[in-house]
């Protein structure tokens, strides 16, 4: 296996697909959605491969590095943010706005999420560097030295 793949159990994937299909049939196709999942709270992720590493970038607007956890367990890399119980209870109850009154629509809640990716066998799980800037989490996952491409110099005799 040479690529990083999204790790999602098939049961969960089917549930997401069925929910998206149901909501699409109920609300109709939106010009804003352009085929993408409208109701997904998962961050968008780009993954690139270089000769010596895999580079993962996740869009996390509204988060900072204290809200995000990254961990590796058994060859699976997980990026997650967990909302504490006080925030959940406050989000469920209508709050008076600063102008006085309760929210009628509130879409800007901070939600918890978790995304997992199965790492390829040549990924070095001990050599993962993380950086966070302008709402983008960047991870550099080094490849094992033995898995990297080597150029062998041929000597003239």
C-alpha positions in Angstrom: 0.0 0.0 0.0 1.6 3.3 -1.1 -1.1 5.9 -0.4 -2.8 7.5 2.5 -6.5 6.4 2.5 -9.5 7.7 4.3 -10.4 5.3 7.1 -14.1 5.0 7.5 -16.0 1.8 8.4 -18.4 0.8 5.6 -21.4 0.9 7.9 -20.7 4.5 8.8 -20.0 5.4 5.2 -23.3 3.9 4.1 -25.1 5.9 6.8 -23.5 9.1 5.6 -24.4 8.3 2.0 -28.0 7.5 2.9 -28.4 10.6 5.0 -27.0 12.8 2.2 -29.3 11.1 -0.4 -32.4 11.6 1.9 -31.6 15.3 2.6 -30.9 15.9 -1.1 -34.3 14.5 -2.0 -36.0 16.5 0.7 -34.3 19.9 0.0 -33.5 19.4 -3.6 -30.1 20.0 -5.2 -28.7 23.4 -4.2 -26.7 25.6 -6.5 -24.4 26.2 -3.5 -23.7 22.5 -3.0 -22.4 21.8 -6.5 -22.5 18.1 -5.8 -20.6 18.3 -2.5 -22.0 17.3 0.9 -23.9 20.2 2.2 -24.4 18.9 5.7 -20.9 17.6 6.3 -19.1 19.1 9.3 -15.9 17.3 8.4 -12.9 19.5 7.4 -11.7 19.5 3.8 -8.4 17.7 3.5 -5.7 17.7 0.7 -3.0 15.0 0.7 0.1 15.1 -1.4 3.0 12.7 -1.8 6.6 13.7 -2.3 9.7 11.5 -2.5 10.3 11.6 1.2 7.0 12.4 2.9 3.2 12.7 2.7 1.8 16.2 3.2 -1.7 16.5 4.7 -3.5 19.9 4.9 -6.8 20.2 6.7 -9.0 23.4 6.6 -10.1 24.2 10.1 -11.5 27.7 10.2 -12.6 28.9 13.6 -10.3 26.5 15.4 -6.9 27.1 17.0 -4.2 24.6 17.9 -5.5 24.2 21.4 -8.9 22.8 20.1 -7.3 20.1 17.8 -5.8 16.7 18.7 -3.8 14.6 16.3 -2.8 11.1 17.2 -1.6 7.8 15.6 -2.8 4.4 16.7 -2.1 1.2 14.9 -1.3 2.9 11.6 -4.4 5.1 11.6 -3.9 8.9 11.9 -6.8 10.7 13.5 -7.5 14.5 13.6 -10.2 15.5 16.0 -11.7 18.2 18.0 -14.0 17.5 20.9 -16.5 20.0 22.2 -16.8 20.2 26.0 -20.2 19.5 27.6 -20.8 23.1 28.7 -20.5 24.3 25.1 -22.9 21.6 23.9 -25.6 22.5 26.5 -25.2 26.2 25.6 -25.5 25.5 21.9 -28.8 23.6 22.4 -30.5 26.4 24.3 -31.4 29.7 22.5 -29.1 32.4 23.8 -30.0 36.1 23.8 -28.0 38.0 21.2 -26.1 41.1 22.1 -28.9 43.2 20.5 -31.4 41.5 22.9 -33.5 38.6 21.7 -33.2 34.9 21.0 -31.6 33.3 18.0 -34.0 32.3 15.3 -31.4 30.5 13.2 -28.0 29.6 14.5 -25.6 28.0 12.1 -22.2 29.1 13.4 -21.8 26.6 16.2 -18.5 25.0 16.8 -19.0 21.3 16.3 -16.9 18.3 17.2 -15.4 16.2 14.4 -13.1 13.3 13.9 -11.3 12.3 10.6 -9.1 9.2 10.4 -6.7 8.1 7.7 -5.0 4.7 7.3 -1.3 5.4 6.8 0.7 3.4 4.2 3.2 0.9 5.4 6.1 3.0 4.4 5.0 6.0 6.6 7.2 6.6 9.7 4.7 7.2 12.5 7.6 8.5 14.7 8.4 11.3 12.3 5.2 13.4 12.0 5.4 17.1 12.2 2.4 19.4 12.7 1.9 23.1 12.2 -1.2 25.3 12.3 -1.4 28.7 10.6 -4.4 30.8 9.3 -6.9 28.0 10.0 -5.0 25.3 8.1 -3.5 22.3 9.9 -0.4 21.0 8.0 1.0 17.6 8.8 4.3 16.2 7.3 4.5 12.4 7.6 8.0 11.3 6.7 8.5 8.0 4.8 10.8 5.4 6.3 14.4 5.7 5.0 14.3 2.3 3.5 11.2 3.2 1.6 12.6 6.3 0.0 13.9 6.4 -3.5 17.7 6.2 -3.7 19.9 7.0 -6.6 22.9 4.7 -6.8 26.0 6.3 -8.3 27.7 4.1 -10.9 31.5 4.4 -10.9 33.5 4.4 -14.0 36.2 1.6 -14.1 
